Amino acid sequence: MKRKKRAQVPIRLNILFFFVFLLFSVLILRLGVVQIVYGEDYRREVERTQDEVVSTPVPRGKIFDRFGQVVVDNTPQKAITYTRSKTTQPEEILEVARKLAQYIDIPDAEKKVTERDMKDYWILTRPDEAKRKVSERERKTLADQGLTQKEIDKKVYEWTLDRITEKDLAQISPAELEVIAIKREMESGYALTPQTVKSKGVTDREYAVVSEHLSELPGVNTTVDWDRKYVYDNTFRSVLGSVTEEDEGVPRERLDHFLARDYSRNDRVGKSYLEMQYEEVLHGKKAKVKNIVDKSGNVVSVEQVYPGERGKDLVLTIDAELQQQVEQIIEQEILATKRKGRSPLLDRAFVVMMNPKTGEVLAMAGKLLQDGKFVDFAIGNITSAYAMGSAVKGATVLTGFQTGVLYPNTYIKDEPLYIYRTPEKKSWKTMGTINELTALKQSSNVYMFKTAIAIGGGVYRPHQPLDINPAAFTTMRHYFSQFGLGVKTGIDLPNELGGFQGQSKLPGFLLDLAIGQYDMYTPMQLAQYVSTIANGGYRMKPLLVKEIREPSVDGKEPGRIIRRFEPVVLNRVDMKTEYIQRVQEGFRRVMQEPGGTAYSYFANAPYKPAGKTGTAEAFYDGPIQSRRNDPTYNLTLVGYAPYNDPQVSFAVVVPWATQGESDGINNRIGRRILDAYFELKVKRANGEKAASETNEQQ
């Protein structure tokens, strides 16, 4: 019997099995290492999140007057906000907007949505109709052009927008318009950043109902926002400026400027005057919040990184109580003058009061009568210019001194001037031979005419042509500018006007320039001019902001001083002190000696003022089109008090005050504002004395 051979595994197959065994061993070992050593790292990788830091606005800084009275504040108000994630789709936003529209009311929704908003909504809510706006053939043509699907979708959407008709949009109901308005606000701004859906006029019921339904309104929140409060209503309102609303956001023309400074597009910013000029001070430091989001873009948790800091506070040079009284005086005097029936064109008046030694503006008032109601026009003190009349004669006399055509106590004959082919030029009365003091006291035009002729190198001969060197215009304007006339004052506000210069250089206009009836100046320039005379020749920069302070702790008293704005001397007038003193004496006589043009108004004033009246023949260029170029008179007054140690200087400007005889509105306003200033000063001194005595007794 034959014995069977035992089957043997080929050696090559054994080797193969061995290698397979090794590979599996390595794999198992590797899996073990991954599971045991790196398992936690991979788990974190699977659950990986991303930190997104976003900034949220803080309340603006407050504005105080020079005595610590709050002028501009922030008022808390209920607000409803929405925060979308990075992956939120338009359909999801629409769904939330629809639900939210059931709980809140959006007044004037139709005015808040654009045609584009409506078209986007129409496409989103009527997909079948929207699809039919672009045919399959057109879609295929786009595909045949080799465009990507994204490019095709974009092009189709653009065509759809263009082909939506007014009839299509008419399908949208008023209720849907509210939804669109809400959706518009929800989509504004950036992802993960709260957007205000409604803040003004949120009722207690709306706030409560939305709060109750937050679970069904993903991204919606009820919170507290702030609104700007101007404590004194319309007082000084045009100078304080304003702040944009959230739906306005950052002005488009300054978008790059603000984005570079960590602003968001929908941030509220100062858009005019003080609010704009000091935006970076008032804006504050934004609060920073870290949103931790997962891979899907959903917010997992929120952490506060920086609580933010309310904007810094401004302390103004303005005396709020004095400002209120001055504005009231202007309104009362305008109405009193208009009741006399000689002032149909009168609709405005301006007052600037300053500390002539520091340039601090104590009051800056302007009132405009529109449709029987007064509106604030304080900003007109730097944005409108007028012929100021004889108030500028102090500058003419000083220019005469400096150019050598006059010297102190120069006598000139005041007489009517008859220049060839020119209407008679004269003073309001013939004064005979007078010096510069009387010329200022009684407001001689002829004294100024002859001074200007001498500056221009001319010689007056009755009924003969007058030959004047045109360079005299430049000479006079140069010296006038040293006092602030015809140049920007440097006040810390935007959009200041430099005034207007007459263009013709005919000889007669040089004479008009000398009496303030050719070039036009702003009321602020007039105040700077008289302040320069009052303080002995130093042109001071007008200051509206006195200090920048840390945010107040108690919300009432200003905080620690960060920066104090010191007085700024723009230039020292290039004239002898003796010359300025002569003009100061002439101004004193205007108000304190019989025969002075303002004596009857200021004779018994205990604070001993000095100043100069002004009347300018002008042509109306106000809002009444049918009366444009009608002849009228501007009335002005400049002054300071006390004359020997000025504490306050002022300018009063009343354009188009009368078409007949002056009723003295400029002088009445001047007297009353000075009375108000010194009465407040006494009142405060008595208050401080009483407080001090009380403290001593305690």
C-alpha positions as CSV (number, residue, x, y, z in Angstrom):
1,M,0.0,0.0,0.0
2,K,1.3,3.3,-1.1
3,R,1.8,6.0,1.5
4,K,0.2,9.5,0.8
5,K,2.5,12.6,0.8
6,R,1.6,15.3,3.3
7,A,0.5,18.6,1.7
8,Q,3.2,21.3,2.1
9,V,2.6,25.1,2.0
10,P,4.9,26.7,-0.5
11,I,7.6,28.8,1.2
12,R,6.6,31.9,-0.8
13,L,3.1,31.7,0.5
14,N,4.5,31.6,4.1
15,I,6.5,34.6,3.4
16,L,3.3,36.4,2.1
17,F,1.4,35.4,5.2
18,F,4.2,36.7,7.4
19,F,4.2,40.1,5.7
20,V,0.4,40.3,5.9
21,F,0.7,39.6,9.6
22,L,3.3,42.3,10.1
23,L,1.2,44.8,8.2
24,F,-1.9,44.1,10.4
25,S,0.3,44.3,13.5
26,V,1.6,47.7,12.4
27,L,-1.9,48.9,11.6
28,I,-3.3,47.7,14.9
29,L,-0.3,49.3,16.7
30,R,-0.9,52.6,14.8
31,L,-4.6,52.5,15.6
32,G,-3.7,52.0,19.2
33,V,-1.4,55.0,19.2
34,V,-4.0,57.2,17.5
35,Q,-6.7,56.1,19.9
36,I,-4.7,56.2,23.1
37,V,-2.1,58.9,22.4
38,Y,-3.7,61.3,20.0
39,G,-7.4,60.5,20.6
40,E,-8.1,63.7,22.6
41,D,-6.5,65.9,20.0
42,Y,-8.6,64.3,17.2
43,R,-11.7,64.6,19.3
44,R,-11.0,68.4,19.7
45,E,-10.4,68.6,16.0
46,V,-13.8,67.1,15.3
47,E,-15.4,69.5,17.8
48,R,-13.2,72.4,16.7
49,T,-14.6,75.9,17.1
50,Q,-13.6,79.4,15.9
51,D,-13.4,82.6,17.9
52,E,-15.1,85.6,16.3
53,V,-14.5,89.0,18.1
54,V,-17.1,91.7,17.3
55,S,-17.4,95.2,18.5
56,T,-20.6,96.8,19.7
57,P,-21.3,100.5,20.1
58,V,-21.3,102.3,23.5
59,P,-23.2,105.5,24.5
60,R,-21.6,108.8,23.3
61,G,-20.0,111.3,25.6
62,K,-22.0,114.0,27.2
63,I,-21.7,117.7,26.7
64,F,-21.7,120.2,29.6
65,D,-21.8,124.0,29.7
66,R,-19.0,126.0,31.4
67,F,-20.7,125.6,34.8
68,G,-21.2,121.9,34.6
69,Q,-24.8,121.9,33.5
70,V,-25.7,119.0,31.2
71,V,-26.4,120.3,27.7
72,V,-26.4,117.0,25.7
73,D,-27.2,113.6,27.4
74,N,-28.1,110.1,26.5
75,T,-31.5,108.7,27.2
76,P,-31.9,104.9,27.6
77,Q,-34.6,103.3,25.4
78,K,-36.0,99.9,24.8
79,A,-34.7,98.2,21.6
80,I,-35.2,95.0,19.6
81,T,-32.1,93.7,17.9
82,Y,-31.2,90.8,15.6
83,T,-27.9,89.0,15.2
84,R,-27.3,86.7,12.3
85,S,-24.7,84.0,12.1
86,K,-22.3,83.6,9.2
87,T,-24.3,80.8,7.7
88,T,-27.8,82.3,8.1
89,Q,-29.7,82.1,4.8
90,P,-32.1,84.8,3.4
91,E,-35.0,82.3,3.8
92,E,-34.2,82.0,7.5
93,I,-34.1,85.8,8.0
94,L,-37.4,86.1,6.1
95,E,-39.0,83.5,8.4
96,V,-37.9,85.4,11.5
97,A,-39.0,88.7,10.0
98,R,-42.5,87.3,9.4
99,K,-42.8,86.2,12.9
100,L,-41.4,89.4,14.4
101,A,-43.9,91.4,12.3
102,Q,-46.7,89.8,14.3
103,Y,-45.3,91.3,17.5
104,I,-44.1,94.8,16.6
105,D,-45.3,97.7,14.5
106,I,-43.1,99.5,12.0
107,P,-44.6,103.0,11.3
108,D,-44.3,104.3,7.8
109,A,-42.8,101.0,6.6
110,E,-43.4,102.0,3.0
111,K,-41.1,104.9,3.4
112,K,-38.3,102.8,4.8
113,V,-38.0,100.2,2.0
114,T,-36.4,100.7,-1.4
115,E,-37.6,99.3,-4.7
116,R,-34.6,97.0,-4.6
117,D,-35.7,95.7,-1.1
118,M,-39.2,95.0,-2.6
119,K,-37.7,93.2,-5.6
120,D,-35.5,91.0,-3.5
121,Y,-38.5,90.1,-1.4
122,W,-40.7,89.4,-4.4
123,I,-38.1,87.0,-5.8
124,L,-37.7,85.2,-2.5
125,T,-41.4,84.8,-1.9
126,R,-42.6,84.1,-5.5
127,P,-39.9,81.7,-6.8
128,D,-42.0,80.2,-9.6
129,E,-43.0,83.5,-11.0
130,A,-39.4,84.7,-10.6
131,K,-38.1,81.6,-12.4
132,R,-40.3,82.4,-15.4
133,K,-38.7,85.9,-15.8
134,V,-35.6,84.2,-17.4
135,S,-36.3,81.5,-20.0
136,E,-34.5,78.1,-20.2
137,R,-33.1,79.1,-23.5
138,E,-31.5,82.2,-22.0
139,R,-30.1,80.0,-19.2
140,K,-28.7,77.5,-21.7
141,T,-27.1,80.4,-23.6
142,L,-25.3,81.5,-20.5
143,A,-24.1,77.9,-19.8
144,D,-22.8,77.6,-23.4
145,Q,-20.6,80.7,-22.8
146,G,-18.6,78.6,-20.3
147,L,-19.7,80.5,-17.3
148,T,-19.5,78.9,-13.8
149,Q,-22.8,78.1,-12.1
150,K,-22.2,81.0,-9.7
151,E,-21.7,83.4,-12.5
152,I,-24.8,82.1,-14.3
153,D,-26.9,82.5,-11.1
154,K,-25.7,86.0,-10.6
155,K,-26.6,87.0,-14.2
156,V,-30.0,85.3,-14.0
157,Y,-30.7,87.2,-10.7
158,E,-29.8,90.5,-12.3
159,W,-32.0,89.9,-15.3
160,T,-34.9,88.9,-13.0
161,L,-34.5,92.1,-11.0
162,D,-34.6,94.2,-14.2
163,R,-37.8,92.4,-15.5
164,I,-39.9,92.8,-12.3
165,T,-42.6,95.2,-13.2
166,E,-44.6,97.7,-11.2
167,K,-47.6,95.3,-11.6
168,D,-45.5,92.6,-10.0
169,L,-44.6,94.8,-7.0
170,A,-48.2,95.8,-6.6
171,Q,-48.8,92.2,-5.4
172,I,-47.0,93.1,-2.2
173,S,-49.4,94.0,0.6
174,P,-49.0,96.6,3.3
175,A,-48.4,93.8,5.8
176,E,-45.6,92.5,3.7
177,L,-44.1,95.9,3.6
178,E,-43.6,95.7,7.3
179,V,-41.9,92.4,6.9
180,I,-39.6,93.9,4.2
181,A,-38.8,96.8,6.5
182,I,-37.9,94.4,9.3
183,K,-35.9,92.2,7.0
184,R,-34.0,95.2,5.7
185,E,-32.8,96.1,9.2
186,M,-32.0,92.5,10.0
187,E,-29.7,92.2,7.0
188,S,-27.8,95.5,7.5
189,G,-24.3,95.4,9.0
190,Y,-22.1,92.5,9.6
191,A,-22.7,88.9,10.7
192,L,-22.5,88.2,14.5
193,T,-23.0,92.0,15.1
194,P,-26.3,93.0,16.7
195,Q,-28.5,95.1,14.3
196,T,-31.2,97.3,15.7
197,V,-34.6,96.4,14.2
198,K,-36.5,98.9,16.3
199,S,-35.5,101.3,19.0
200,K,-37.6,104.4,18.7
201,G,-41.1,104.0,20.0
202,V,-40.8,100.4,21.3
203,T,-43.9,100.0,23.5
204,D,-43.9,98.1,26.8
205,R,-46.3,95.6,25.2
206,E,-44.0,95.1,22.1
207,Y,-41.0,94.7,24.4
208,A,-42.8,92.1,26.6
209,V,-44.3,90.1,23.8
210,V,-41.0,89.8,21.9
211,S,-39.3,88.8,25.1
212,E,-41.8,86.1,25.7
213,H,-41.3,84.6,22.2
214,L,-37.5,84.8,21.9
215,S,-37.3,81.0,21.7
216,E,-39.1,81.0,18.4
217,L,-37.2,84.1,17.1
218,P,-33.6,82.8,16.6
219,G,-31.1,85.8,16.6
220,V,-33.6,88.2,18.1
221,N,-33.0,89.9,21.4
222,T,-34.6,92.6,23.6
223,T,-32.1,95.1,25.0
224,V,-31.6,98.7,26.0
225,D,-30.2,101.2,23.5
226,W,-29.6,105.0,23.8
227,D,-30.8,108.1,22.1
228,R,-29.3,111.6,22.1
229,K,-31.1,114.0,24.3
230,Y,-30.6,117.8,23.8
231,V,-31.6,119.0,27.3
232,Y,-32.3,122.6,26.3
233,D,-34.4,121.6,23.3
234,N,-33.7,124.1,20.5
235,T,-31.3,126.3,22.4
236,F,-27.9,126.4,20.6
237,R,-29.2,123.4,18.7
238,S,-27.7,124.2,15.3
239,V,-24.2,124.5,16.7
240,L,-24.4,121.3,18.9
241,G,-25.1,119.4,15.6
242,S,-26.7,116.0,15.3
243,V,-26.0,112.3,15.1
244,T,-26.9,109.9,12.4
245,E,-29.6,107.2,13.0
246,E,-28.7,103.5,12.6
247,D,-30.5,103.3,9.3
248,E,-28.3,106.1,8.1
249,G,-25.1,104.8,9.6
250,V,-21.7,106.2,8.6
251,P,-21.9,109.0,5.8
252,R,-21.0,107.4,2.5
253,E,-18.6,110.2,1.6
254,R,-16.5,109.5,4.8
255,L,-16.9,105.7,4.8
256,D,-13.2,104.8,4.4
257,H,-12.3,107.3,7.1
258,F,-14.5,105.6,9.6
259,L,-13.9,102.0,8.6
260,A,-10.2,102.5,9.1
261,R,-11.0,103.5,12.7
262,D,-12.9,100.4,13.7
263,Y,-16.4,101.8,12.9
264,S,-19.1,99.7,11.5
265,R,-21.2,100.9,8.5
266,N,-24.3,101.3,10.6
267,D,-22.7,103.1,13.5
268,R,-24.2,106.3,14.6
269,V,-21.8,109.2,14.2
270,G,-21.8,113.0,14.5
271,K,-22.9,114.4,11.2
272,S,-22.7,118.2,11.8
273,Y,-20.9,120.8,13.8
274,L,-19.8,120.0,17.4
275,E,-21.1,116.4,17.3
276,M,-19.0,115.9,14.1
277,Q,-16.0,118.1,15.0
278,Y,-15.4,116.1,18.2
279,E,-16.6,112.7,16.9
280,E,-13.5,110.8,17.9
281,V,-13.8,112.2,21.5
282,L,-17.5,111.6,21.9
283,H,-17.7,108.2,20.2
284,G,-16.0,106.2,23.0
285,K,-14.4,102.8,22.9
286,K,-16.5,99.9,21.6
287,A,-17.3,96.9,23.8
288,K,-15.8,93.7,22.4
289,V,-17.6,90.4,22.5
290,K,-16.1,87.0,21.5
291,N,-18.6,84.7,19.7
292,I,-17.4,81.1,19.7
293,V,-18.8,79.4,16.6
294,D,-18.7,75.8,15.4
295,K,-17.9,74.6,12.0
296,S,-21.4,75.3,10.8
297,G,-21.1,78.9,11.8
298,N,-23.5,78.6,14.7
299,V,-22.7,80.5,17.9
300,V,-21.8,78.1,20.7
301,S,-21.1,80.6,23.4
302,V,-20.5,84.3,24.0
303,E,-17.7,85.8,26.1
304,Q,-17.1,89.5,26.9
305,V,-13.6,90.5,26.0
306,Y,-13.8,94.3,26.8
307,P,-16.8,96.0,28.4
308,G,-16.3,99.2,26.4
309,E,-16.1,102.8,27.6
310,R,-18.6,105.6,27.1
311,G,-17.3,108.5,25.0
312,K,-15.4,111.3,26.7
313,D,-17.3,114.3,27.8
314,L,-17.0,117.9,26.4
315,V,-17.2,121.0,28.6
316,L,-18.1,124.0,26.5
317,T,-17.2,127.6,27.1
318,I,-20.9,128.4,26.6
319,D,-22.9,129.7,29.6
320,A,-26.2,127.8,29.1
321,E,-28.3,130.2,31.2
322,L,-26.9,133.2,29.5
323,Q,-27.4,131.6,26.1
324,Q,-31.1,131.0,26.9
325,Q,-31.6,134.6,27.9
326,V,-29.8,136.0,24.9
327,E,-32.0,133.8,22.6
328,Q,-35.1,135.0,24.3
329,I,-34.0,138.6,24.0
330,I,-33.5,138.2,20.3
331,E,-36.9,136.7,19.7
332,Q,-38.6,139.4,21.8
333,E,-36.9,142.3,20.0
334,I,-37.5,140.9,16.5
335,L,-41.2,140.7,17.2
336,A,-41.2,144.1,18.8
337,T,-39.6,145.7,15.7
338,K,-41.8,143.8,13.3
339,R,-45.0,145.1,15.1
340,K,-44.0,148.6,14.1
341,G,-44.6,147.8,10.5
342,R,-41.4,149.1,9.0
343,S,-39.5,145.8,8.8
344,P,-41.3,143.4,6.4
345,L,-38.0,141.8,5.5
346,L,-36.6,141.3,9.0
347,D,-36.4,137.6,9.8
348,R,-33.2,137.0,11.7
349,A,-30.7,138.4,14.2
350,F,-27.4,137.2,15.7
351,V,-25.4,137.7,18.9
352,V,-21.9,136.6,19.9
353,M,-20.6,137.2,23.4
354,M,-16.9,136.4,24.2
355,N,-14.3,136.8,26.9
356,P,-12.0,139.1,24.9
357,K,-8.9,138.0,26.9
358,T,-9.3,134.3,26.3
359,G,-11.5,134.0,23.2
360,E,-14.0,131.8,25.1
361,V,-17.4,132.1,23.5
362,L,-19.9,132.7,26.3
363,A,-23.0,132.9,24.1
364,M,-23.5,132.3,20.4
365,A,-27.1,132.9,19.4
366,G,-29.0,133.3,16.2
367,K,-32.7,133.2,15.5
368,L,-34.6,132.8,12.3
369,L,-38.3,133.5,11.9
370,Q,-40.0,131.0,9.6
371,D,-43.7,130.8,9.1
372,G,-44.4,132.6,12.3
373,K,-42.1,130.4,14.4
374,F,-38.5,130.9,15.5
375,V,-35.9,128.2,14.7
376,D,-32.3,128.1,15.9
377,F,-29.8,129.7,13.6
378,A,-26.8,130.1,15.9
379,I,-24.6,128.5,13.3
380,G,-25.4,131.5,11.0
381,N,-22.8,133.4,13.1
382,I,-20.1,131.6,11.1
383,T,-21.9,130.5,8.0
384,S,-23.6,133.8,6.8
385,A,-22.1,137.2,6.1
386,Y,-23.4,140.7,5.8
387,A,-22.4,144.3,5.3
388,M,-21.7,145.5,8.8
389,G,-21.7,149.3,8.3
390,S,-20.1,151.8,10.7
391,A,-19.2,149.2,13.3
392,V,-15.9,148.6,11.4
393,K,-14.8,152.2,11.5
394,G,-12.4,151.4,14.3
395,A,-10.5,149.3,11.9
396,T,-10.5,152.1,9.3
397,V,-9.0,154.6,11.8
398,L,-6.4,152.1,12.9
399,T,-5.5,151.4,9.3
400,G,-5.1,155.2,8.8
401,F,-2.7,155.4,11.8
402,Q,-0.7,152.4,10.6
403,T,-0.3,153.7,7.0
404,G,0.7,157.1,8.2
405,V,-2.2,159.1,6.7
406,L,-3.5,159.7,10.2
407,Y,-1.9,160.3,13.6
408,P,-3.6,160.6,17.0
409,N,-5.8,163.8,17.2
410,T,-5.8,164.4,13.4
411,Y,-8.6,166.8,12.4
412,I,-10.5,166.4,9.2
413,K,-13.4,168.4,7.9
414,D,-16.7,166.5,7.7
415,E,-18.5,167.8,4.6
416,P,-20.5,166.4,1.7
417,L,-18.3,165.0,-1.0
418,Y,-19.1,165.6,-4.7
419,I,-17.2,163.2,-6.9
420,Y,-17.6,163.3,-10.6
421,R,-20.4,161.0,-11.8
422,T,-20.9,159.7,-8.3
423,P,-23.9,160.3,-6.0
424,E,-23.3,162.7,-3.1
425,K,-21.4,161.0,-0.3
426,K,-21.8,162.4,3.2
427,S,-22.3,161.6,6.9
428,W,-25.7,161.4,8.5
429,K,-25.1,165.0,9.5
430,T,-22.5,167.6,8.7
431,M,-20.1,167.7,11.6
432,G,-17.5,170.3,10.6
433,T,-13.8,169.8,11.5
434,I,-13.4,166.9,13.9
435,N,-10.7,164.5,15.1
436,E,-10.9,160.7,15.1
437,L,-12.5,160.5,18.6
438,T,-15.5,162.6,17.5
439,A,-15.5,160.7,14.2
440,L,-16.0,157.5,16.1
441,K,-18.3,158.9,18.7
442,Q,-20.7,160.5,16.1
443,S,-20.0,158.0,13.3
444,S,-18.7,160.3,10.6
445,N,-18.6,158.7,7.2
446,V,-16.7,161.6,5.6
447,Y,-13.8,161.2,8.1
448,M,-13.5,157.6,6.9
449,F,-13.9,158.5,3.2
450,K,-11.1,161.0,3.4
451,T,-8.9,158.6,5.3
452,A,-9.4,156.0,2.6
453,I,-8.7,158.5,-0.2
454,A,-5.4,159.3,1.5
455,I,-4.5,155.6,1.9
456,G,-5.1,155.3,-1.9
457,G,-2.9,158.2,-2.7
458,G,-5.8,160.3,-4.0
459,V,-6.7,163.9,-3.7
460,Y,-10.3,165.0,-3.3
461,R,-11.4,167.9,-5.6
462,P,-15.1,168.7,-5.6
463,H,-16.9,167.6,-8.8
464,Q,-13.7,166.1,-10.2
465,P,-12.9,162.4,-10.9
466,L,-11.2,160.6,-8.0
467,D,-8.0,158.8,-8.8
468,I,-7.2,156.0,-6.4
469,N,-4.4,153.4,-6.4
470,P,-6.2,150.0,-6.6
471,A,-3.5,148.6,-4.3
472,A,-5.3,150.5,-1.5
473,F,-8.0,147.7,-1.4
474,T,-5.3,145.2,-0.6
475,T,-3.7,147.5,2.0
476,M,-7.0,148.1,3.9
477,R,-8.0,144.5,3.7
478,H,-4.6,143.5,5.1
479,Y,-5.0,145.6,8.2
480,F,-8.7,144.7,8.6
481,S,-7.7,141.0,8.6
482,Q,-5.4,141.5,11.5
483,F,-8.6,142.1,13.6
484,G,-10.4,139.1,12.0
485,L,-12.4,141.0,9.4
486,G,-12.5,139.1,6.1
487,V,-10.6,136.0,7.3
488,K,-11.7,132.9,9.1
489,T,-11.7,133.3,12.8
490,G,-10.3,129.8,13.5
491,I,-13.2,128.7,15.7
492,D,-13.4,125.0,16.4
493,L,-16.3,124.3,14.1
494,P,-16.4,123.0,10.5
495,N,-17.8,125.0,7.5
496,E,-16.8,128.4,8.7
497,L,-17.2,131.2,6.1
498,G,-14.4,133.6,5.4
499,G,-16.8,136.4,4.3
500,F,-17.2,138.0,0.9
501,Q,-15.0,140.6,-0.9
502,G,-16.3,143.0,-3.4
503,Q,-14.6,142.5,-6.8
504,S,-14.6,145.9,-8.4
505,K,-11.8,148.3,-7.6
506,L,-13.4,151.5,-8.7
507,P,-12.5,154.4,-6.4
508,G,-16.0,154.8,-4.9
509,F,-16.0,151.2,-3.6
510,L,-12.8,151.9,-1.5
511,L,-14.8,154.6,0.2
512,D,-17.6,152.2,0.8
513,L,-15.1,149.6,2.2
514,A,-14.0,152.2,4.8
515,I,-17.5,152.5,6.3
516,G,-18.4,148.8,6.1
517,Q,-20.6,148.9,3.1
518,Y,-18.6,146.9,0.5
519,D,-17.1,143.7,1.9
520,M,-19.3,141.3,4.0
521,Y,-18.3,139.7,7.3
522,T,-19.7,137.1,9.6
523,P,-21.0,138.0,13.1
524,M,-18.2,135.9,14.6
525,Q,-15.6,137.9,12.7
526,L,-17.2,141.1,14.0
527,A,-17.0,139.7,17.6
528,Q,-13.3,138.8,17.1
529,Y,-12.6,142.3,15.7
530,V,-14.1,144.1,18.7
531,S,-12.4,141.7,21.1
532,T,-9.0,142.5,19.5
533,I,-9.6,146.2,20.2
534,A,-10.9,145.5,23.7
535,N,-7.8,143.5,24.8
536,G,-5.3,145.8,23.3
537,G,-4.5,144.2,20.0
538,Y,-4.4,140.4,20.4
539,R,-6.6,138.5,18.0
540,M,-7.8,135.5,20.0
541,K,-9.0,132.2,18.5
542,P,-12.7,131.8,19.4
543,L,-13.1,128.7,21.6
544,L,-16.3,126.7,22.0
545,V,-14.8,123.7,23.9
546,K,-13.1,124.4,27.2
547,E,-12.2,120.9,28.3
548,I,-12.3,117.2,27.5
549,R,-13.0,115.0,30.5
550,E,-13.3,111.4,31.4
551,P,-16.9,110.1,31.5
552,S,-18.7,111.4,34.6
553,V,-19.0,108.9,37.4
554,D,-22.4,109.9,38.7
555,G,-23.8,111.0,35.3
556,K,-24.1,114.6,36.5
557,E,-20.8,116.1,37.4
558,P,-18.0,116.1,34.7
559,G,-15.2,113.6,35.3
560,R,-11.4,114.1,35.5
561,I,-9.9,116.6,33.0
562,I,-8.0,115.0,30.2
563,R,-7.3,118.1,28.2
564,R,-7.8,121.8,28.8
565,F,-7.9,124.1,25.8
566,E,-5.7,127.1,26.5
567,P,-6.3,130.5,24.9
568,V,-4.7,130.9,21.5
569,V,-3.3,134.2,20.2
570,L,-3.6,134.1,16.4
571,N,-1.7,137.3,15.9
572,R,-0.7,140.5,17.6
573,V,-1.9,143.5,15.7
574,D,1.0,145.3,14.1
575,M,0.2,148.7,15.6
576,K,1.3,150.9,18.4
577,T,-0.6,150.5,21.7
578,E,-1.2,154.3,21.6
579,Y,-3.2,153.9,18.4
580,I,-5.5,151.2,19.8
581,Q,-6.0,153.2,23.0
582,R,-7.3,156.1,20.8
583,V,-9.9,153.9,19.2
584,Q,-10.8,152.5,22.7
585,E,-11.5,156.0,23.8
586,G,-13.6,156.8,20.8
587,F,-15.6,153.6,21.5
588,R,-16.1,154.7,25.1
589,R,-17.5,158.0,24.0
590,V,-20.0,156.3,21.7
591,M,-21.7,154.8,24.8
592,Q,-20.8,157.1,27.7
593,E,-20.8,160.7,26.4
594,P,-23.8,162.8,25.2
595,G,-23.8,162.9,21.4
596,G,-22.5,159.3,21.2
597,T,-24.6,157.2,18.7
598,A,-25.4,154.7,21.5
599,Y,-25.4,157.1,24.5
600,S,-29.2,157.1,25.0
601,Y,-29.2,153.3,25.4
602,F,-26.1,152.9,27.6
603,A,-25.8,156.2,29.5
604,N,-26.8,154.8,32.9
605,A,-25.2,151.4,32.5
606,P,-23.3,150.7,35.7
607,Y,-20.8,148.4,34.0
608,K,-19.4,151.3,31.8
609,P,-19.4,149.9,28.3
610,A,-17.6,151.0,25.1
611,G,-18.6,150.2,21.6
612,K,-19.6,151.2,18.1
613,T,-22.9,151.3,16.3
614,G,-23.4,150.4,12.6
615,T,-25.9,151.0,9.9
616,A,-25.3,149.6,6.4
617,E,-27.2,150.3,3.3
618,A,-27.8,146.9,1.8
619,F,-29.9,144.9,-0.8
620,Y,-32.1,142.1,0.4
621,D,-31.0,138.6,-0.6
622,G,-33.1,136.6,1.7
623,P,-35.7,133.8,1.1
624,I,-38.5,136.1,-0.3
625,Q,-37.8,135.8,-4.0
626,S,-40.1,138.6,-5.0
627,R,-38.2,141.1,-2.8
628,R,-34.7,140.2,-3.9
629,N,-32.5,143.3,-4.3
630,D,-34.9,145.6,-2.5
631,P,-33.0,148.3,-0.7
632,T,-32.9,147.8,3.1
633,Y,-30.6,148.5,6.1
634,N,-28.5,146.2,8.3
635,L,-28.1,147.3,11.9
636,T,-25.1,146.3,14.0
637,L,-23.5,147.0,17.3
638,V,-20.1,145.9,18.8
639,G,-18.9,146.6,22.3
640,Y,-17.3,145.4,25.5
641,A,-17.5,146.1,29.2
642,P,-16.2,147.5,31.5
643,Y,-14.3,149.8,29.1
644,N,-11.1,149.9,31.3
645,D,-11.0,146.1,32.1
646,P,-13.1,144.2,29.6
647,Q,-14.7,141.0,30.9
648,V,-17.1,140.5,28.0
649,S,-17.2,141.6,24.4
650,F,-20.1,141.2,22.0
651,A,-21.4,141.7,18.5
652,V,-25.0,142.2,17.5
653,V,-26.1,141.8,13.8
654,V,-29.6,142.4,12.6
655,P,-29.7,142.0,8.8
656,W,-32.5,143.7,6.7
657,A,-33.7,145.3,9.9
658,T,-35.7,148.1,8.4
659,Q,-36.7,149.8,5.2
660,G,-37.3,153.1,6.9
661,E,-36.0,154.8,10.0
662,S,-34.1,152.6,12.5
663,D,-36.0,151.8,15.7
664,G,-32.7,150.9,17.5
665,I,-33.2,147.1,17.7
666,N,-29.4,146.6,17.6
667,N,-28.9,148.9,20.6
668,R,-31.8,147.4,22.5
669,I,-30.5,143.9,22.1
670,G,-27.0,145.1,23.1
671,R,-28.1,146.7,26.3
672,R,-30.3,143.8,27.3
673,I,-27.6,141.1,26.7
674,L,-25.0,143.1,28.7
675,D,-27.6,143.6,31.5
676,A,-28.2,139.8,31.5
677,Y,-24.5,139.0,31.6
678,F,-23.7,141.2,34.6
679,E,-27.0,140.3,36.5
680,L,-26.0,136.6,36.2
681,K,-22.6,137.4,37.4
682,V,-23.9,139.1,40.5
683,K,-26.5,136.3,41.1
684,R,-23.7,133.7,41.0
685,A,-21.4,135.7,43.2
686,N,-24.2,136.0,45.8
687,G,-24.9,132.3,45.5
688,E,-21.3,131.4,46.1
689,K,-21.1,133.8,49.1
690,A,-24.2,132.3,50.6
691,A,-22.9,128.8,50.1
692,S,-19.6,129.7,51.7
693,E,-21.3,131.3,54.8
694,T,-23.4,128.1,55.1
695,N,-20.3,125.9,55.1
696,E,-18.6,128.1,57.7
697,Q,-21.6,127.8,60.0
698,Q,-21.6,124.0,59.6
